[in-house]
Amino acid sequence: MAIESSMSELIKLDTKGLTCPEPVMMLHNAVRDAGANAQIEVVATDPSTERDIPKFCNFLGHSLDKAWQEGELYYYLLTTKGE
């Protein structure tokens, strides 16, 4: 589990192996640290993220731009809300 930032301003959040509520807690911290209009990509193995991450985005006003699954991995691309 790690937070990675690159020159492209995409923050990659690896929550593989973590279970509810840890992926959402890590996402909450990443959103707070990233600030407004940041793009965050989350990769998870916990199926409950299919429910939890969209609810998190909706509740806090962030844009869930894309959600997809590849095998056992769940991916989410979101943009944090602007100020």
DOROMI-201819 format. One record per residue: x, y, z of N, C-alpha, C, CB in turn; chain; residue number from 1; residue in three letters. Coordinates in steps of 0.05 Angstrom, whole numbers, always signed. Atoms other than C-alpha are relative to their C-alpha. Glycine has a CB too. Layout:
% DOROMI-201819
{n_east=X | n_north=Y | n_up=Z | ca_east=X | ca_north=Y | ca_up=Z | c_east=X | c_north=Y | c_up=Z | cb_east=X | cb_north=Y | cb_up=Z | drendren=A | balo=NUM | vexro=ALA}
...
This chain:
% DOROMI-201819
{n_east=+17 | n_north=-24 | n_up=+0 | ca_east=+0 | ca_north=+0 | ca_up=+0 | c_east=+18 | c_north=+25 | c_up=+0 | cb_east=-19 | cb_north=+0 | cb_up=+24 | drendren=A | balo=1 | vexro=MET}
{n_east=-17 | n_north=-24 | n_up=+3 | ca_east=+30 | ca_north=+65 | ca_up=-23 | c_east=-15 | c_north=+21 | c_up=-15 | cb_east=+26 | cb_north=-8 | cb_up=-14 | drendren=A | balo=2 | vexro=ALA}
{n_east=+10 | n_north=-23 | n_up=+15 | ca_east=+14 | ca_north=+134 | ca_up=-49 | c_east=+23 | c_north=+8 | c_up=-18 | cb_east=-10 | cb_north=+23 | cb_up=+18 | drendren=A | balo=3 | vexro=ILE}
{n_east=-21 | n_north=-7 | n_up=+20 | ca_east=+52 | ca_north=+152 | ca_up=-112 | c_east=-10 | c_north=+24 | c_up=-16 | cb_east=+6 | cb_north=-25 | cb_up=-18 | drendren=A | balo=4 | vexro=GLU}
{n_east=+7 | n_north=-23 | n_up=+16 | ca_east=+52 | ca_north=+219 | ca_up=-148 | c_east=+21 | c_north=+3 | c_up=-22 | cb_east=-2 | cb_north=+26 | cb_up=+18 | drendren=A | balo=5 | vexro=SER}
{n_east=-18 | n_north=-3 | n_up=+23 | ca_east=+82 | ca_north=+232 | ca_up=-216 | c_east=-2 | c_north=+28 | c_up=-11 | cb_east=-5 | cb_north=-21 | cb_up=-21 | drendren=A | balo=6 | vexro=SER}
{n_east=+0 | n_north=-26 | n_up=+13 | ca_east=+96 | ca_north=+292 | ca_up=-260 | c_east=-27 | c_north=+7 | c_up=-13 | cb_east=+22 | cb_north=+1 | cb_up=-21 | drendren=A | balo=7 | vexro=MET}
{n_east=+25 | n_north=-4 | n_up=+13 | ca_east=+28 | ca_north=+283 | ca_up=-293 | c_east=-22 | c_north=+7 | c_up=+20 | cb_east=-8 | cb_north=-25 | cb_up=-15 | drendren=A | balo=8 | vexro=SER}
{n_east=+19 | n_north=-8 | n_up=-20 | ca_east=-7 | ca_north=+301 | ca_up=-228 | c_east=-20 | c_north=-22 | c_up=+7 | cb_east=-14 | cb_north=+25 | cb_up=-8 | drendren=A | balo=9 | vexro=GLU}
{n_east=+18 | n_north=+22 | n_up=-7 | ca_east=-41 | ca_north=+232 | ca_up=-225 | c_east=+11 | c_north=-13 | c_up=+25 | cb_east=-2 | cb_north=-20 | cb_up=-23 | drendren=A | balo=10 | vexro=LEU}
{n_east=-8 | n_north=+13 | n_up=-25 | ca_east=-38 | ca_north=+204 | ca_up=-154 | c_east=-10 | c_north=-28 | c_up=-1 | cb_east=-11 | cb_north=+16 | cb_up=+25 | drendren=A | balo=11 | vexro=ILE}
{n_east=+8 | n_north=+29 | n_up=+1 | ca_east=-38 | ca_north=+128 | ca_up=-152 | c_east=+0 | c_north=-10 | c_up=+29 | cb_east=+20 | cb_north=-16 | cb_up=-17 | drendren=A | balo=12 | vexro=LYS}
{n_east=+4 | n_north=+10 | n_up=-27 | ca_east=-65 | ca_north=+97 | ca_up=-88 | c_east=-4 | c_north=-30 | c_up=-1 | cb_east=-25 | cb_north=+14 | cb_up=+13 | drendren=A | balo=13 | vexro=LEU}
{n_east=+0 | n_north=+29 | n_up=+0 | ca_east=-50 | ca_north=+23 | ca_up=-79 | c_east=-11 | c_north=-10 | c_up=+27 | cb_east=+28 | cb_north=-12 | cb_up=-5 | drendren=A | balo=14 | vexro=ASP}
{n_east=+12 | n_north=+11 | n_up=-24 | ca_east=-98 | ca_north=-9 | ca_up=-29 | c_east=-3 | c_north=-30 | c_up=-1 | cb_east=-27 | cb_north=+14 | cb_up=+6 | drendren=A | balo=15 | vexro=THR}
{n_east=+3 | n_north=+29 | n_up=+3 | ca_east=-89 | ca_north=-81 | ca_up=-51 | c_east=+6 | c_north=-14 | c_up=+27 | cb_east=+20 | cb_north=-10 | cb_up=-22 | drendren=A | balo=16 | vexro=LYS}
{n_east=-4 | n_north=+16 | n_up=-24 | ca_east=-96 | ca_north=-130 | ca_up=+6 | c_east=-14 | c_north=+12 | c_up=+25 | cb_east=+29 | cb_north=-3 | cb_up=+6 | drendren=A | balo=17 | vexro=GLY}
{n_east=+13 | n_north=-13 | n_up=-23 | ca_east=-133 | ca_north=-81 | ca_up=+51 | c_east=-31 | c_north=-4 | c_up=-2 | cb_east=+6 | cb_north=+31 | cb_up=+1 | drendren=A | balo=18 | vexro=LEU}
{n_east=+29 | n_north=+4 | n_up=+0 | ca_east=-206 | ca_north=-91 | ca_up=+72 | c_east=-13 | c_north=+24 | c_up=+13 | cb_east=-7 | cb_north=-26 | cb_up=+15 | drendren=A | balo=19 | vexro=THR}
{n_east=+17 | n_north=-22 | n_up=-10 | ca_east=-262 | ca_north=-44 | ca_up=+91 | c_east=+5 | c_north=+3 | c_up=+30 | cb_east=-30 | cb_north=-6 | cb_up=-5 | drendren=A | balo=20 | vexro=CYS}
{n_east=+3 | n_north=-26 | n_up=+12 | ca_east=-256 | ca_north=+9 | ca_up=+118 | c_east=+27 | c_north=+12 | c_up=-10 | cb_east=-13 | cb_north=+19 | cb_up=+19 | drendren=A | balo=21 | vexro=PRO}
{n_east=-26 | n_north=-11 | n_up=+6 | ca_east=-181 | ca_north=+17 | ca_up=+103 | c_east=+3 | c_north=+13 | c_up=-28 | cb_east=+20 | cb_north=-22 | cb_up=+2 | drendren=A | balo=22 | vexro=GLU}
{n_east=-4 | n_north=-14 | n_up=+26 | ca_east=-184 | ca_north=+32 | ca_up=+27 | c_east=-13 | c_north=+28 | c_up=+0 | cb_east=-13 | cb_north=-17 | cb_up=-22 | drendren=A | balo=23 | vexro=PRO}
{n_east=+13 | n_north=-26 | n_up=+0 | ca_east=-234 | ca_north=+89 | ca_up=+39 | c_east=+14 | c_north=+19 | c_up=+19 | cb_east=-30 | cb_north=-4 | cb_up=+8 | drendren=A | balo=24 | vexro=VAL}
{n_east=-16 | n_north=-17 | n_up=-18 | ca_east=-194 | ca_north=+115 | ca_up=+98 | c_east=+25 | c_north=+11 | c_up=-14 | cb_east=+7 | cb_north=-15 | cb_up=+26 | drendren=A | balo=25 | vexro=MET}
{n_east=-24 | n_north=-9 | n_up=+15 | ca_east=-132 | ca_north=+118 | ca_up=+55 | c_east=-7 | c_north=+19 | c_up=-22 | cb_east=+15 | cb_north=-25 | cb_up=-12 | drendren=A | balo=26 | vexro=MET}
{n_east=+9 | n_north=-19 | n_up=+20 | ca_east=-171 | ca_north=+151 | ca_up=-1 | c_east=-7 | c_north=+27 | c_up=+12 | cb_east=-24 | cb_north=-12 | cb_up=-15 | drendren=A | balo=27 | vexro=LEU}
{n_east=+7 | n_north=-25 | n_up=-13 | ca_east=-197 | ca_north=+203 | ca_up=+47 | c_east=+25 | c_north=+16 | c_up=+6 | cb_east=-16 | cb_north=-6 | cb_up=+27 | drendren=A | balo=28 | vexro=HIS}
{n_east=-25 | n_north=-14 | n_up=-6 | ca_east=-126 | ca_north=+220 | ca_up=+69 | c_east=+13 | c_north=+10 | c_up=-26 | cb_east=+19 | cb_north=-20 | cb_up=+15 | drendren=A | balo=29 | vexro=ASN}
{n_east=-12 | n_north=-8 | n_up=+25 | ca_east=-102 | ca_north=+222 | ca_up=-3 | c_east=-14 | c_north=+24 | c_up=-12 | cb_east=+0 | cb_north=-23 | cb_up=-20 | drendren=A | balo=30 | vexro=ALA}
{n_east=+16 | n_north=-22 | n_up=+9 | ca_east=-159 | ca_north=+269 | ca_up=-22 | c_east=+8 | c_north=+26 | c_up=+15 | cb_east=-30 | cb_north=-5 | cb_up=+2 | drendren=A | balo=31 | vexro=VAL}
{n_east=-7 | n_north=-23 | n_up=-17 | ca_east=-142 | ca_north=+315 | ca_up=+36 | c_east=+28 | c_north=+11 | c_up=-7 | cb_east=-1 | cb_north=-8 | cb_up=+30 | drendren=A | balo=32 | vexro=ARG}
{n_east=-27 | n_north=-8 | n_up=+7 | ca_east=-68 | ca_north=+316 | ca_up=+18 | c_east=+2 | c_north=+11 | c_up=-28 | cb_east=+19 | cb_north=-24 | cb_up=+4 | drendren=A | balo=33 | vexro=ASP}
{n_east=-2 | n_north=-8 | n_up=+28 | ca_east=-80 | ca_north=+325 | ca_up=-56 | c_east=-11 | c_north=+28 | c_up=-6 | cb_east=-14 | cb_north=-20 | cb_up=-18 | drendren=A | balo=34 | vexro=ALA}
{n_east=+12 | n_north=-25 | n_up=+5 | ca_east=-124 | ca_north=+386 | ca_up=-53 | c_east=-21 | c_north=-1 | c_up=-23 | cb_east=+21 | cb_north=+21 | cb_up=-7 | drendren=A | balo=35 | vexro=GLY}
{n_east=+22 | n_north=-2 | n_up=+20 | ca_east=-175 | ca_north=+411 | ca_up=-105 | c_east=+9 | c_north=-8 | c_up=-28 | cb_east=-10 | cb_north=+28 | cb_up=+0 | drendren=A | balo=36 | vexro=ALA}
{n_east=-3 | n_north=+7 | n_up=+28 | ca_east=-181 | ca_north=+384 | ca_up=-176 | c_east=+24 | c_north=-19 | c_up=-6 | cb_east=+5 | cb_north=+25 | cb_up=-16 | drendren=A | balo=37 | vexro=ASN}
{n_east=-21 | n_north=+20 | n_up=+4 | ca_east=-130 | ca_north=+328 | ca_up=-166 | c_east=-13 | c_north=-26 | c_up=-11 | cb_east=+15 | cb_north=-5 | cb_up=+26 | drendren=A | balo=38 | vexro=ALA}
{n_east=+10 | n_north=+26 | n_up=+9 | ca_east=-137 | ca_north=+262 | ca_up=-202 | c_east=+14 | c_north=-22 | c_up=+16 | cb_east=+6 | cb_north=-4 | cb_up=-30 | drendren=A | balo=39 | vexro=GLN}
{n_east=-10 | n_north=+22 | n_up=-16 | ca_east=-130 | ca_north=+199 | ca_up=-160 | c_east=-10 | c_north=-26 | c_up=-12 | cb_east=-10 | cb_north=+3 | cb_up=+30 | drendren=A | balo=40 | vexro=ILE}
{n_east=+7 | n_north=+27 | n_up=+9 | ca_east=-128 | ca_north=+128 | ca_up=-185 | c_east=+3 | c_north=-19 | c_up=+23 | cb_east=+17 | cb_north=-9 | cb_up=-25 | drendren=A | balo=41 | vexro=GLU}
{n_east=-1 | n_north=+19 | n_up=-22 | ca_east=-145 | ca_north=+75 | ca_up=-133 | c_east=-1 | c_north=-28 | c_up=-12 | cb_east=-24 | cb_north=+4 | cb_up=+20 | drendren=A | balo=42 | vexro=VAL}
{n_east=+1 | n_north=+28 | n_up=+7 | ca_east=-130 | ca_north=+1 | ca_up=-142 | c_east=-5 | c_north=-15 | c_up=+26 | cb_east=+26 | cb_north=-10 | cb_up=-15 | drendren=A | balo=43 | vexro=VAL}
{n_east=+8 | n_north=+15 | n_up=-24 | ca_east=-162 | ca_north=-47 | ca_up=-93 | c_east=-6 | c_north=-29 | c_up=-6 | cb_east=-25 | cb_north=+13 | cb_up=+13 | drendren=A | balo=44 | vexro=ALA}
{n_east=+8 | n_north=+28 | n_up=+3 | ca_east=-176 | ca_north=-121 | ca_up=-81 | c_east=-26 | c_north=-5 | c_up=+15 | cb_east=+23 | cb_north=-18 | cb_up=+10 | drendren=A | balo=45 | vexro=THR}
{n_east=+24 | n_north=+4 | n_up=-17 | ca_east=-235 | ca_north=-112 | ca_up=-33 | c_east=-25 | c_north=+6 | c_up=-17 | cb_east=+1 | cb_north=+18 | cb_up=+25 | drendren=A | balo=46 | vexro=ASP}
{n_east=+25 | n_north=-4 | n_up=+15 | ca_east=-302 | ca_north=-121 | ca_up=-70 | c_east=-18 | c_north=+22 | c_up=+12 | cb_east=-15 | cb_north=-25 | cb_up=-3 | drendren=A | balo=47 | vexro=PRO}
{n_east=+18 | n_north=-20 | n_up=-12 | ca_east=-336 | ca_north=-75 | ca_up=-20 | c_east=+7 | c_north=+29 | c_up=-9 | cb_east=+3 | cb_north=-1 | cb_up=+31 | drendren=A | balo=48 | vexro=SER}
{n_east=-6 | n_north=-27 | n_up=+11 | ca_east=-300 | ca_north=-16 | ca_up=-53 | c_east=-19 | c_north=+7 | c_up=-23 | cb_east=+29 | cb_north=+1 | cb_up=-10 | drendren=A | balo=49 | vexro=THR}
{n_east=+20 | n_north=-6 | n_up=+21 | ca_east=-351 | ca_north=-23 | ca_up=-110 | c_east=-23 | c_north=+16 | c_up=+11 | cb_east=-10 | cb_north=-27 | cb_up=-12 | drendren=A | balo=50 | vexro=GLU}
{n_east=+22 | n_north=-15 | n_up=-14 | ca_east=-402 | ca_north=+4 | ca_up=-60 | c_east=+12 | c_north=+24 | c_up=+14 | cb_east=-14 | cb_north=-18 | cb_up=+20 | drendren=A | balo=51 | vexro=ARG}
{n_east=-10 | n_north=-21 | n_up=-17 | ca_east=-358 | ca_north=+46 | ca_up=-15 | c_east=+12 | c_north=+24 | c_up=-14 | cb_east=+21 | cb_north=-12 | cb_up=+18 | drendren=A | balo=52 | vexro=ASP}
{n_east=-13 | n_north=-22 | n_up=+13 | ca_east=-318 | ca_north=+88 | ca_up=-63 | c_east=-19 | c_north=+18 | c_up=-15 | cb_east=+22 | cb_north=-10 | cb_up=-20 | drendren=A | balo=53 | vexro=ILE}
{n_east=+20 | n_north=-18 | n_up=+12 | ca_east=-377 | ca_north=+113 | ca_up=-105 | c_east=-16 | c_north=+15 | c_up=+21 | cb_east=-19 | cb_north=-17 | cb_up=-17 | drendren=A | balo=54 | vexro=PRO}
{n_east=+14 | n_north=-14 | n_up=-21 | ca_east=-414 | ca_north=+130 | ca_up=-40 | c_east=+17 | c_north=+22 | c_up=+12 | cb_east=-9 | cb_north=-20 | cb_up=+22 | drendren=A | balo=55 | vexro=LYS}
{n_east=-19 | n_north=-20 | n_up=-10 | ca_east=-352 | ca_north=+166 | ca_up=-14 | c_east=+1 | c_north=+25 | c_up=-18 | cb_east=+28 | cb_north=-12 | cb_up=+3 | drendren=A | balo=56 | vexro=PHE}
{n_east=-2 | n_north=-22 | n_up=+20 | ca_east=-347 | ca_north=+208 | ca_up=-78 | c_east=-26 | c_north=+16 | c_up=+0 | cb_east=+5 | cb_north=-11 | cb_up=-28 | drendren=A | balo=57 | vexro=CYS}
{n_east=+25 | n_north=-13 | n_up=+0 | ca_east=-421 | ca_north=+223 | ca_up=-79 | c_east=-5 | c_north=+17 | c_up=+25 | cb_east=-23 | cb_north=-20 | cb_up=-3 | drendren=A | balo=58 | vexro=ASN}
{n_east=+4 | n_north=-14 | n_up=-25 | ca_east=-424 | ca_north=+243 | ca_up=-6 | c_east=+17 | c_north=+25 | c_up=+3 | cb_east=+5 | cb_north=-19 | cb_up=+24 | drendren=A | balo=59 | vexro=PHE}
{n_east=-19 | n_north=-23 | n_up=-3 | ca_east=-363 | ca_north=+289 | ca_up=-9 | c_east=+2 | c_north=+18 | c_up=-24 | cb_east=+27 | cb_north=-11 | cb_up=+7 | drendren=A | balo=60 | vexro=LEU}
{n_east=+1 | n_north=-17 | n_up=+23 | ca_east=-376 | ca_north=+317 | ca_up=-78 | c_east=+23 | c_north=-3 | c_up=-20 | cb_east=-1 | cb_north=+28 | cb_up=+8 | drendren=A | balo=61 | vexro=GLY}
{n_east=-21 | n_north=+5 | n_up=+19 | ca_east=-317 | ca_north=+286 | ca_up=-115 | c_east=-12 | c_north=-14 | c_up=-25 | cb_east=+22 | cb_north=-17 | cb_up=+13 | drendren=A | balo=62 | vexro=HIS}
{n_east=+10 | n_north=+12 | n_up=+25 | ca_east=-325 | ca_north=+263 | ca_up=-187 | c_east=+13 | c_north=-28 | c_up=-4 | cb_east=+6 | cb_north=+18 | cb_up=-24 | drendren=A | balo=63 | vexro=SER}
{n_east=-10 | n_north=+27 | n_up=+7 | ca_east=-319 | ca_north=+188 | ca_up=-199 | c_east=-1 | c_north=-2 | c_up=-30 | cb_east=-17 | cb_north=-23 | cb_up=+14 | drendren=A | balo=64 | vexro=LEU}
{n_east=-2 | n_north=-2 | n_up=+29 | ca_east=-295 | ca_north=+191 | ca_up=-271 | c_east=-2 | c_north=-27 | c_up=-13 | cb_east=+26 | cb_north=+14 | cb_up=-8 | drendren=A | balo=65 | vexro=ASP}
{n_east=+0 | n_north=+26 | n_up=+12 | ca_east=-286 | ca_north=+117 | ca_up=-283 | c_east=+4 | c_north=-21 | c_up=+21 | cb_east=+23 | cb_north=-2 | cb_up=-22 | drendren=A | balo=66 | vexro=LYS}
{n_east=-4 | n_north=+22 | n_up=-18 | ca_east=-292 | ca_north=+51 | ca_up=-247 | c_east=-1 | c_north=-25 | c_up=-17 | cb_east=-23 | cb_north=-2 | cb_up=+23 | drendren=A | balo=67 | vexro=ALA}
{n_east=-1 | n_north=+24 | n_up=+16 | ca_east=-272 | ca_north=-16 | ca_up=-276 | c_east=+14 | c_north=-22 | c_up=+16 | cb_east=+15 | cb_north=+5 | cb_up=-26 | drendren=A | balo=68 | vexro=TRP}
{n_east=-12 | n_north=+23 | n_up=-13 | ca_east=-250 | ca_north=-86 | ca_up=-257 | c_east=+17 | c_north=-15 | c_up=-20 | cb_east=-21 | cb_north=-18 | cb_up=+12 | drendren=A | balo=69 | vexro=GLN}
{n_east=-18 | n_north=+17 | n_up=+16 | ca_east=-192 | ca_north=-127 | ca_up=-285 | c_east=+7 | c_north=-24 | c_up=+17 | cb_east=+25 | cb_north=+15 | cb_up=-10 | drendren=A | balo=70 | vexro=GLU}
{n_east=-5 | n_north=+23 | n_up=-16 | ca_east=-192 | ca_north=-197 | ca_up=-257 | c_east=-9 | c_north=+5 | c_up=+29 | cb_east=+29 | cb_north=-8 | cb_up=-1 | drendren=A | balo=71 | vexro=GLY}
{n_east=+6 | n_north=-4 | n_up=-29 | ca_east=-188 | ca_north=-192 | ca_up=-181 | c_east=+4 | c_north=+29 | c_up=+9 | cb_east=+18 | cb_north=-19 | cb_up=+16 | drendren=A | balo=72 | vexro=GLU}
{n_east=-6 | n_north=-28 | n_up=-8 | ca_east=-170 | ca_north=-118 | ca_up=-182 | c_east=-22 | c_north=+19 | c_up=-8 | cb_east=+26 | cb_north=+9 | cb_up=-13 | drendren=A | balo=73 | vexro=LEU}
{n_east=+20 | n_north=-21 | n_up=+5 | ca_east=-218 | ca_north=-59 | ca_up=-177 | c_east=+15 | c_north=+26 | c_up=-2 | cb_east=-21 | cb_north=+0 | cb_up=+24 | drendren=A | balo=74 | vexro=TYR}
{n_east=-13 | n_north=-26 | n_up=+6 | ca_east=-197 | ca_north=+8 | ca_up=-206 | c_east=-21 | c_north=+22 | c_up=+1 | cb_east=+14 | cb_north=-1 | cb_up=-27 | drendren=A | balo=75 | vexro=TYR}
{n_east=+17 | n_north=-24 | n_up=-2 | ca_east=-226 | ca_north=+77 | ca_up=-193 | c_east=+17 | c_north=+24 | c_up=-8 | cb_east=-13 | cb_north=+3 | cb_up=+28 | drendren=A | balo=76 | vexro=TYR}
{n_east=-13 | n_north=-25 | n_up=+7 | ca_east=-207 | ca_north=+143 | ca_up=-225 | c_east=-19 | c_north=+22 | c_up=+9 | cb_east=+7 | cb_north=+1 | cb_up=-30 | drendren=A | balo=77 | vexro=LEU}
{n_east=+17 | n_north=-21 | n_up=-9 | ca_east=-233 | ca_north=+204 | ca_up=-190 | c_east=+14 | c_north=+27 | c_up=-1 | cb_east=-10 | cb_north=-5 | cb_up=+28 | drendren=A | balo=78 | vexro=LEU}
{n_east=-10 | n_north=-27 | n_up=-1 | ca_east=-224 | ca_north=+279 | ca_up=-191 | c_east=-11 | c_north=+13 | c_up=+25 | cb_east=-7 | cb_north=+17 | cb_up=-26 | drendren=A | balo=79 | vexro=THR}
{n_east=+9 | n_north=-13 | n_up=-25 | ca_east=-227 | ca_north=+316 | ca_up=-125 | c_east=-15 | c_north=+26 | c_up=-7 | cb_east=+24 | cb_north=+6 | cb_up=+19 | drendren=A | balo=80 | vexro=THR}
{n_east=+16 | n_north=-24 | n_up=+5 | ca_east=-277 | ca_north=+372 | ca_up=-120 | c_east=+17 | c_north=+25 | c_up=+1 | cb_east=-24 | cb_north=+2 | cb_up=+20 | drendren=A | balo=81 | vexro=LYS}
{n_east=-13 | n_north=-25 | n_up=+0 | ca_east=-255 | ca_north=+442 | ca_up=-136 | c_east=-8 | c_north=+17 | c_up=+24 | cb_east=-6 | cb_north=+16 | cb_up=-26 | drendren=A | balo=82 | vexro=GLY}
{n_east=+6 | n_north=-17 | n_up=-23 | ca_east=-254 | ca_north=+497 | ca_up=-84 | c_east=-21 | c_north=+20 | c_up=-7 | cb_east=+25 | cb_north=+14 | cb_up=+9 | drendren=A | balo=83 | vexro=GLU}
